[in-house]
Amino acid sequence: MEIVFALMVGAVWGLGAHFLAPGRDTRGVAVGPFTGALIGGVTWLILTWAGVGTDSGWLWLISMLTPLLAFPALAALTVARRAHDQRERTRLRIL
């Protein structure tokens, strides 16, 4: 049940990443929170499967901070989206 905390904190970090990372116009508003929640949840899952108990501070610290990886993930997504859009404009002879 504690995984819900990791998912919520991840979604909050992802929401912050959506508004702070450049290129907000190239992605939907739910992509950031979903990315953060996914990273936080997967981190929690991996650590608990590895045997780290919920009473360990490391589990909480790591699973609450790894959603910060949403920032570079969204930046990479923005770069990829802009490159794809430019290729499509060239292919369609727009601009």
N, CA, C and O atoms as a Tinker XYZ file with bonds, in Angstrom:
   380  protein
     1  N      0.805000   -1.194000    0.000000    73     2
     2  CA     0.000000    0.000000    0.000000    64     1     3
     3  C      0.848000    1.258000    0.000000    63     2     4     5
     4  O      0.410000    2.304000   -0.478000    81     3
     5  N      2.066000    1.163000    0.536000    73     3     6
     6  CA     2.930000    2.337000    0.599000    64     5     7
     7  C      3.401000    2.785000   -0.779000    63     6     8     9
     8  O      3.892000    3.904000   -0.931000    81     7
     9  N      3.258000    1.932000   -1.778000    73     7    10
    10  CA     3.673000    2.308000   -3.132000    64     9    11
    11  C      2.878000    3.508000   -3.632000    63    10    12    13
    12  O      3.335000    4.237000   -4.513000    81    11
    13  N      1.698000    3.712000   -3.076000    73    11    14
    14  CA     0.875000    4.857000   -3.477000    64    13    15
    15  C      1.599000    6.164000   -3.187000    63    14    16    17
    16  O      1.473000    7.124000   -3.947000    81    15
    17  N      2.357000    6.211000   -2.095000    73    15    18
    18  CA     3.121000    7.415000   -1.788000    64    17    19
    19  C      4.174000    7.668000   -2.857000    63    18    20    21
    20  O      4.367000    8.806000   -3.283000    81    19
    21  N      4.849000    6.622000   -3.286000    73    19    22
    22  CA     5.862000    6.768000   -4.338000    64    21    23
    23  C      5.212000    7.229000   -5.643000    63    22    24    25
    24  O      5.783000    8.046000   -6.365000    81    23
    25  N      4.035000    6.716000   -5.944000    73    23    26
    26  CA     3.329000    7.127000   -7.158000    64    25    27
    27  C      2.890000    8.586000   -7.083000    63    26    28    29
    28  O      3.008000    9.328000   -8.059000    81    27
    29  N      2.386000    8.991000   -5.924000    73    27    30
    30  CA     1.924000   10.374000   -5.775000    64    29    31
    31  C      3.087000   11.363000   -5.825000    63    30    32    33
    32  O      3.008000   12.388000   -6.501000    81    31
    33  N      4.157000   11.053000   -5.111000    73    31    34
    34  CA     5.316000   11.944000   -5.135000    64    33    35
    35  C      5.904000   12.000000   -6.540000    63    34    36    37
    36  O      6.305000   13.068000   -7.003000    81    35
    37  N      5.958000   10.878000   -7.209000    73    35    38
    38  CA     6.436000   10.858000   -8.587000    64    37    39
    39  C      5.578000   11.697000   -9.512000    63    38    40    41
    40  O      6.100000   12.388000  -10.388000    81    39
    41  N      4.265000   11.645000   -9.328000    73    39    42
    42  CA     3.368000   12.451000  -10.154000    64    41    43
    43  C      3.566000   13.937000   -9.885000    63    42    44    45
    44  O      3.499000   14.747000  -10.810000    81    43
    45  N      3.806000   14.299000   -8.645000    73    43    46
    46  CA     4.052000   15.715000   -8.313000    64    45    47
    47  C      5.365000   16.186000   -8.930000    63    46    48    49
    48  O      5.423000   17.273000   -9.506000    81    47
    49  N      6.430000   15.372000   -8.814000    73    47    50
    50  CA     7.701000   15.731000   -9.451000    64    49    51
    51  C      7.518000   15.852000  -10.956000    63    50    52    53
    52  O      8.060000   16.767000  -11.575000    81    51
    53  N      6.765000   14.941000  -11.544000    73    51    54
    54  CA     6.528000   14.982000  -12.982000    64    53    55
    55  C      5.730000   16.198000  -13.405000    63    54    56    57
    56  O      5.979000   16.769000  -14.467000    81    55
    57  N      4.770000   16.599000  -12.580000    73    55    58
    58  CA     4.002000   17.805000  -12.883000    64    57    59
    59  C      4.906000   19.025000  -12.843000    63    58    60    61
    60  O      4.813000   19.907000  -13.696000    81    59
    61  N      5.783000   19.067000  -11.846000    73    59    62
    62  CA     6.753000   20.163000  -11.789000    64    61    63
    63  C      7.677000   20.151000  -12.992000    63    62    64    65
    64  O      8.014000   21.202000  -13.537000    81    63
    65  N      8.084000   18.965000  -13.402000    73    63    66
    66  CA     8.959000   18.852000  -14.572000    64    65    67
    67  C      8.251000   19.335000  -15.821000    63    66    68    69
    68  O      8.870000   19.963000  -16.680000    81    67
    69  N      6.968000   19.053000  -15.934000    73    67    70
    70  CA     6.220000   19.497000  -17.113000    64    69    71
    71  C      6.236000   21.016000  -17.227000    63    70    72    73
    72  O      6.412000   21.558000  -18.318000    81    71
    73  N      6.055000   21.694000  -16.118000    73    71    74
    74  CA     5.984000   23.148000  -16.171000    64    73    75
    75  C      7.352000   23.813000  -16.173000    63    74    76    77
    76  O      7.464000   24.960000  -16.605000    81    75
    77  N      8.394000   23.137000  -15.708000    73    75    78
    78  CA     9.718000   23.745000  -15.659000    64    77    79
    79  C     10.599000   23.385000  -16.857000    63    78    80    81
    80  O     11.486000   24.156000  -17.223000    81    79
    81  N     10.367000   22.241000  -17.458000    73    79    82
    82  CA    11.177000   21.823000  -18.607000    64    81    83
    83  C     10.724000   22.584000  -19.854000    63    82    84    85
    84  O      9.535000   22.854000  -20.024000    81    83
    85  N     11.668000   22.925000  -20.716000    73    83    86
    86  CA    11.278000   23.630000  -21.942000    64    85    87
    87  C     10.496000   22.729000  -22.885000    63    86    88    89
    88  O     10.557000   21.504000  -22.783000    81    87
    89  N      9.769000   23.340000  -23.796000    73    87    90
    90  CA     9.032000   22.579000  -24.795000    64    89    91
    91  C      7.700000   22.057000  -24.319000    63    90    92    93
    92  O      7.232000   21.017000  -24.783000    81    91
    93  N      7.085000   22.772000  -23.396000    73    91    94
    94  CA     5.810000   22.333000  -22.842000    64    93    95
    95  C      4.745000   22.202000  -23.922000    63    94    96    97
    96  O      3.804000   21.422000  -23.778000    81    95
    97  N      4.892000   22.968000  -25.010000    73    95    98
    98  CA     3.895000   22.938000  -26.079000    64    97    99
    99  C      3.993000   21.691000  -26.953000    63    98   100   101
   100  O      3.131000   21.469000  -27.803000    81    99
   101  N      5.027000   20.875000  -26.759000    73    99   102
   102  CA     5.206000   19.689000  -27.606000    64   101   103
   103  C      4.681000   18.407000  -26.978000    63   102   104   105
   104  O      4.768000   17.340000  -27.585000    81   103
   105  N      4.140000   18.501000  -25.777000    73   103   106
   106  CA     3.659000   17.286000  -25.112000    64   105   107
   107  C      2.375000   17.598000  -24.346000    63   106   108   109
   108  O      2.090000   18.754000  -24.034000    81   107
   109  N      1.625000   16.580000  -24.055000    73   107   110
   110  CA     0.402000   16.735000  -23.286000    64   109   111
   111  C      0.701000   16.965000  -21.813000    63   110   112   113
   112  O      1.779000   16.631000  -21.321000    81   111
   113  N     -0.265000   17.537000  -21.124000    73   111   114
   114  CA    -0.053000   17.887000  -19.721000    64   113   115
   115  C      0.047000   16.659000  -18.829000    63   114   116   117
   116  O      0.600000   16.755000  -17.734000    81   115
   117  N     -0.456000   15.528000  -19.246000    73   115   118
   118  CA    -0.416000   14.322000  -18.422000    64   117   119
   119  C      0.873000   13.522000  -18.601000    63   118   120   121
   120  O      1.130000   12.598000  -17.830000    81   119
   121  N      1.681000   13.856000  -19.593000    73   119   122
   122  CA     2.898000   13.086000  -19.845000    64   121   123
   123  C      3.887000   13.234000  -18.692000    63   122   124   125
   124  O      4.489000   12.246000  -18.270000    81   123
   125  N      4.063000   14.434000  -18.182000    73   123   126
   126  CA     4.993000   14.665000  -17.079000    64   125   127
   127  C      4.609000   13.915000  -15.812000    63   126   128   129
   128  O      5.421000   13.153000  -15.287000    81   127
   129  N      3.383000   14.109000  -15.302000    73   127   130
   130  CA     2.990000   13.361000  -14.109000    64   129   131
   131  C      3.017000   11.852000  -14.301000    63   130   132   133
   132  O      3.392000   11.121000  -13.385000    81   131
   133  N      2.630000   11.384000  -15.462000    73   131   134
   134  CA     2.667000    9.944000  -15.708000    64   133   135
   135  C      4.100000    9.431000  -15.692000    63   134   136   137
   136  O      4.375000    8.372000  -15.130000    81   135
   137  N      5.009000   10.173000  -16.304000    73   135   138
   138  CA     6.416000    9.773000  -16.336000    64   137   139
   139  C      6.995000    9.715000  -14.928000    63   138   140   141
   140  O      7.674000    8.753000  -14.570000    81   139
   141  N      6.727000   10.750000  -14.129000    73   139   142
   142  CA     7.226000   10.759000  -12.755000    64   141   143
   143  C      6.647000    9.633000  -11.923000    63   142   144   145
   144  O      7.373000    8.982000  -11.172000    81   143
   145  N      5.346000    9.393000  -12.046000    73   143   146
   146  CA     4.707000    8.308000  -11.293000    64   145   147
   147  C      5.247000    6.950000  -11.732000    63   146   148   149
   148  O      5.461000    6.064000  -10.904000    81   147
   149  N      5.464000    6.793000  -13.016000    73   147   150
   150  CA     6.012000    5.535000  -13.526000    64   149   151
   151  C      7.412000    5.289000  -12.966000    63   150   152   153
   152  O      7.717000    4.181000  -12.524000    81   151
   153  N      8.248000    6.298000  -12.983000    73   151   154
   154  CA     9.613000    6.141000  -12.466000    64   153   155
   155  C      9.591000    5.842000  -10.966000    63   154   156   157
   156  O     10.299000    4.948000  -10.501000    81   155
   157  N      8.782000    6.585000  -10.212000    73   155   158
   158  CA     8.695000    6.342000   -8.768000    64   157   159
   159  C      8.152000    4.966000   -8.440000    63   158   160   161
   160  O      8.673000    4.285000   -7.557000    81   159
   161  N      7.116000    4.554000   -9.138000    73   159   162
   162  CA     6.518000    3.245000   -8.889000    64   161   163
   163  C      7.432000    2.099000   -9.255000    63   162   164   165
   164  O      7.530000    1.119000   -8.517000    81   163
   165  N      8.099000    2.211000  -10.383000    73   163   166
   166  CA     9.017000    1.151000  -10.804000    64   165   167
   167  C     10.208000    1.060000   -9.854000    63   166   168   169
   168  O     10.674000   -0.035000   -9.540000    81   167
   169  N     10.695000    2.207000   -9.399000    73   167   170
   170  CA    11.798000    2.206000   -8.434000    64   169   171
   171  C     11.381000    1.512000   -7.148000    63   170   172   173
   172  O     12.127000    0.691000   -6.614000    81   171
   173  N     10.201000    1.834000   -6.649000    73   171   174
   174  CA     9.688000    1.199000   -5.432000    64   173   175
   175  C      9.567000   -0.313000   -5.641000    63   174   176   177
   176  O      9.970000   -1.105000   -4.790000    81   175
   177  N      9.013000   -0.689000   -6.775000    73   175   178
   178  CA     8.823000   -2.099000   -7.084000    64   177   179
   179  C     10.149000   -2.853000   -7.126000    63   178   180   181
   180  O     10.275000   -3.927000   -6.538000    81   179
   181  N     11.119000   -2.302000   -7.808000    73   179   182
   182  CA    12.428000   -2.952000   -7.922000    64   181   183
   183  C     13.086000   -3.090000   -6.558000    63   182   184   185
   184  O     13.630000   -4.145000   -6.234000    81   183
   185  N     13.040000   -2.030000   -5.757000    73   183   186
   186  CA    13.687000   -2.082000   -4.448000    64   185   187
   187  C     12.999000   -3.072000   -3.504000    63   186   188   189
   188  O     13.673000   -3.777000   -2.753000    81   187
   189  N     11.679000   -3.129000   -3.536000    73   187   190
   190  CA    11.001000   -4.080000   -2.655000    64   189   191
   191  C     11.232000   -5.512000   -3.129000    63   190   192   193
   192  O     11.375000   -6.413000   -2.303000    81   191
   193  N     11.272000   -5.737000   -4.431000    73   191   194
   194  CA    11.582000   -7.071000   -4.933000    64   193   195
   195  C     13.015000   -7.467000   -4.605000    63   194   196   197
   196  O     13.323000   -8.651000   -4.469000    81   195
   197  N     13.898000   -6.463000   -4.477000    73   195   198
   198  CA    15.290000   -6.743000   -4.132000    64   197   199
   199  C     15.448000   -7.034000   -2.640000    63   198   200   201
   200  O     16.538000   -7.386000   -2.189000    81   199
   201  N     14.378000   -6.890000   -1.882000    73   199   202
   202  CA    14.425000   -7.234000   -0.475000    64   201   203
   203  C     14.545000   -6.065000    0.475000    63   202   204   205
   204  O     14.684000   -6.266000    1.681000    81   203
   205  N     14.494000   -4.851000   -0.035000    73   203   206
   206  CA    14.557000   -3.686000    0.842000    64   205   207
   207  C     13.178000   -3.516000    1.477000    63   206   208   209
   208  O     12.177000   -3.402000    0.770000    81   207
   209  N     13.125000   -3.498000    2.786000    73   207   210
   210  CA    11.850000   -3.422000    3.491000    64   209   211
   211  C     11.300000   -2.003000    3.542000    63   210   212   213
   212  O     12.026000   -1.028000    3.350000    81   211
   213  N     10.011000   -1.914000    3.804000    73   211   214
   214  CA     9.384000   -0.601000    3.875000    64   213   215
   215  C      9.805000    0.179000    5.115000    63   214   216   217
   216  O      9.524000    1.373000    5.225000    81   215
   217  N     10.469000   -0.480000    6.035000    73   215   218
   218  CA    10.975000    0.219000    7.211000    64   217   219
   219  C     12.349000    0.837000    6.958000    63   218   220   221
   220  O     12.894000    1.502000    7.839000    81   219
   221  N     12.910000    0.630000    5.779000    73   219   222
   222  CA    14.222000    1.165000    5.439000    64   221   223
   223  C     14.089000    2.589000    4.907000    63   222   224   225
   224  O     13.242000    2.870000    4.059000    81   223
   225  N     14.906000    3.452000    5.398000    73   223   226
   226  CA    14.911000    4.833000    4.919000    64   225   227
   227  C     15.407000    4.957000    3.489000    63   226   228   229
   228  O     15.025000    5.877000    2.766000    81   227
   229  N     16.273000    4.012000    3.081000    73   227   230
   230  CA    16.786000    4.049000    1.715000    64   229   231
   231  C     15.685000    3.843000    0.685000    63   230   232   233
   232  O     15.691000    4.490000   -0.363000    81   231
   233  N     14.765000    2.973000    0.962000    73   231   234
   234  CA    13.643000    2.748000    0.055000    64   233   235
   235  C     12.862000    4.035000   -0.160000    63   234   236   237
   236  O     12.534000    4.396000   -1.290000    81   235
   237  N     12.569000    4.715000    0.932000    73   235   238
   238  CA    11.804000    5.954000    0.842000    64   237   239
   239  C     12.595000    7.048000    0.139000    63   238   240   241
   240  O     12.057000    7.745000   -0.722000    81   239
   241  N     13.851000    7.204000    0.492000    73   239   242
   242  CA    14.668000    8.264000   -0.089000    64   241   243
   243  C     14.853000    8.064000   -1.590000    63   242   244   245
   244  O     14.646000    8.986000   -2.380000    81   243
   245  N     15.238000    6.869000   -1.968000    73   243   246
   246  CA    15.501000    6.606000   -3.386000    64   245   247
   247  C     14.229000    6.699000   -4.219000    63   246   248   249
   248  O     14.239000    7.286000   -5.301000    81   247
   249  N     13.147000    6.130000   -3.731000    73   247   250
   250  CA    11.916000    6.145000   -4.531000    64   249   251
   251  C     11.267000    7.519000   -4.582000    63   250   252   253
   252  O     10.451000    7.782000   -5.466000    81   251
   253  N     11.610000    8.391000   -3.661000    73   251   254
   254  CA    11.063000    9.748000   -3.700000    64   253   255
   255  C     11.937000   10.698000   -4.522000    63   254   256   257
   256  O     11.471000   11.752000   -4.955000    81   255
   257  N     13.193000   10.332000   -4.736000    73   255   258
   258  CA    14.086000   11.205000   -5.498000    64   257   259
   259  C     14.288000   10.766000   -6.950000    63   258   260   261
   260  O     14.602000   11.603000   -7.796000    81   259
   261  N     14.119000    9.492000   -7.261000    73   259   262
   262  CA    14.323000    9.050000   -8.645000    64   261   263
   263  C     13.316000    9.658000   -9.625000    63   262   264   265
   264  O     13.643000    9.769000  -10.806000    81   263
   265  N     12.103000   10.061000   -9.200000    73   263   266
   266  CA    11.236000   10.723000  -10.175000    64   265   267
   267  C     11.799000   12.038000  -10.706000    63   266   268   269
   268  O     11.250000   12.611000  -11.648000    81   267
   269  N     12.885000   12.519000  -10.112000    73   267   270
   270  CA    13.549000   13.686000  -10.686000    64   269   271
   271  C     14.091000   13.377000  -12.081000    63   270   272   273
   272  O     14.407000   14.289000  -12.846000    81   271
   273  N     14.197000   12.101000  -12.404000    73   271   274
   274  CA    14.620000   11.710000  -13.747000    64   273   275
   275  C     13.570000   12.082000  -14.793000    63   274   276   277
   276  O     13.829000   11.978000  -15.992000    81   275
   277  N     12.406000   12.508000  -14.357000    73   275   278
   278  CA    11.387000   12.969000  -15.299000    64   277   279
   279  C     11.863000   14.223000  -16.035000    63   278   280   281
   280  O     11.471000   14.448000  -17.180000    81   279
   281  N     12.697000   15.036000  -15.398000    73   279   282
   282  CA    13.204000   16.249000  -16.053000    64   281   283
   283  C     13.999000   15.914000  -17.320000    63   282   284   285
   284  O     13.657000   16.412000  -18.393000    81   283
   285  N     15.055000   15.082000  -17.230000    73   283   286
   286  CA    15.770000   14.760000  -18.475000    64   285   287
   287  C     14.931000   13.926000  -19.445000    63   286   288   289
   288  O     15.120000   14.016000  -20.658000    81   287
   289  N     14.010000   13.118000  -18.925000    73   287   290
   290  CA    13.154000   12.332000  -19.816000    64   289   291
   291  C     12.263000   13.246000  -20.653000    63   290   292   293
   292  O     12.098000   13.026000  -21.853000    81   291
   293  N     11.697000   14.258000  -20.029000    73   291   294
   294  CA    10.853000   15.189000  -20.772000    64   293   295
   295  C     11.675000   16.045000  -21.725000    63   294   296   297
   296  O     11.204000   16.386000  -22.810000    81   295
   297  N     12.898000   16.398000  -21.334000    73   295   298
   298  CA    13.765000   17.153000  -22.237000    64   297   299
   299  C     14.098000   16.323000  -23.474000    63   298   300   301
   300  O     14.077000   16.840000  -24.591000    81   299
   301  N     14.406000   15.041000  -23.282000    73   299   302
   302  CA    14.699000   14.162000  -24.415000    64   301   303
   303  C     13.458000   13.984000  -25.289000    63   302   304   305
   304  O     13.564000   13.948000  -26.515000    81   303
   305  N     12.300000   13.875000  -24.675000    73   303   306
   306  CA    11.053000   13.749000  -25.426000    64   305   307
   307  C     10.805000   14.994000  -26.272000    63   306   308   309
   308  O     10.346000   14.888000  -27.409000    81   307
   309  N     11.103000   16.161000  -25.731000    73   307   310
   310  CA    10.923000   17.409000  -26.468000    64   309   311
   311  C     11.844000   17.472000  -27.673000    63   310   312   313
   312  O     11.419000   17.861000  -28.761000    81   311
   313  N     13.099000   17.093000  -27.491000    73   311   314
   314  CA    14.055000   17.096000  -28.599000    64   313   315
   315  C     13.601000   16.133000  -29.692000    63   314   316   317
   316  O     13.639000   16.468000  -30.876000    81   315
   317  N     13.178000   14.953000  -29.297000    73   315   318
   318  CA    12.723000   13.959000  -30.271000    64   317   319
   319  C     11.477000   14.443000  -31.010000    63   318   320   321
   320  O     11.355000   14.253000  -32.220000    81   319
   321  N     10.569000   15.058000  -30.292000    73   319   322
   322  CA     9.327000   15.533000  -30.924000    64   321   323
   323  C      9.606000   16.651000  -31.917000    63   322   324   325
   324  O      9.036000   16.674000  -33.008000    81   323
   325  N     10.483000   17.579000  -31.540000    73   323   326
   326  CA    10.800000   18.689000  -32.458000    64   325   327
   327  C     11.517000   18.177000  -33.699000    63   326   328   329
   328  O     11.259000   18.653000  -34.804000    81   327
   329  N     12.414000   17.213000  -33.527000    73   327   330
   330  CA    13.109000   16.648000  -34.683000    64   329   331
   331  C     12.123000   15.925000  -35.595000    63   330   332   333
   332  O     12.201000   16.053000  -36.817000    81   331
   333  N     11.211000   15.179000  -35.019000    73   331   334
   334  CA    10.208000   14.474000  -35.824000    64   333   335
   335  C      9.316000   15.463000  -36.564000    63   334   336   337
   336  O      9.029000   15.276000  -37.746000    81   335
   337  N      8.878000   16.510000  -35.877000    73   335   338
   338  CA     8.031000   17.510000  -36.527000    64   337   339
   339  C      8.759000   18.176000  -37.689000    63   338   340   341
   340  O      8.157000   18.431000  -38.732000    81   339
   341  N     10.054000   18.460000  -37.518000    73   339   342
   342  CA    10.823000   19.078000  -38.597000    64   341   343
   343  C     10.965000   18.128000  -39.782000    63   342   344   345
   344  O     10.857000   18.553000  -40.932000    81   343
   345  N     11.204000   16.848000  -39.512000    73   343   346
   346  CA    11.280000   15.870000  -40.603000    64   345   347
   347  C      9.944000   15.780000  -41.352000    63   346   348   349
   348  O      9.926000   15.673000  -42.578000    81   347
   349  N      8.843000   15.822000  -40.622000    73   347   350
   350  CA     7.526000   15.758000  -41.272000    64   349   351
   351  C      7.259000   17.011000  -42.097000    63   350   352   353
   352  O      6.690000   16.923000  -43.185000    81   351
   353  N      7.660000   18.170000  -41.598000    73   351   354
   354  CA     7.492000   19.401000  -42.382000    64   353   355
   355  C      8.298000   19.334000  -43.674000    63   354   356   357
   356  O      7.830000   19.756000  -44.732000    81   355
   357  N      9.501000   18.806000  -43.579000    73   355   358
   358  CA    10.339000   18.671000  -44.767000    64   357   359
   359  C      9.730000   17.671000  -45.736000    63   358   360   361
   360  O      9.695000   17.911000  -46.943000    81   359
   361  N      9.259000   16.571000  -45.217000    73   359   362
   362  CA     8.659000   15.535000  -46.075000    64   361   363
   363  C      7.407000   16.046000  -46.778000    63   362   364   365
   364  O      7.163000   15.723000  -47.941000    81   363
   365  N      6.627000   16.833000  -46.076000    73   363   366
   366  CA     5.383000   17.340000  -46.633000    64   365   367
   367  C      5.566000   18.665000  -47.383000    63   366   368   369
   368  O      4.611000   19.223000  -47.921000    81   367
   369  N      6.802000   19.153000  -47.407000    73   367   370
   370  CA     7.164000   20.410000  -48.068000    64   369   371
   371  C      6.377000   21.588000  -47.496000    63   370   372   373
   372  O      5.867000   22.435000  -48.229000    81   371
   373  N      6.294000   21.613000  -46.166000    73   371   374
   374  CA     5.661000   22.723000  -45.472000    64   373   375
   375  C      6.776000   23.609000  -44.940000    63   374   376   377
   376  O      7.686000   23.121000  -44.270000    81   375
   377  N      6.719000   24.880000  -45.224000    73   375   378
   378  CA     7.730000   25.866000  -44.806000    64   377   379
   379  C      8.984000   25.694000  -45.536000    63   378   380
   380  O      9.938000   26.438000  -45.309000    81   379
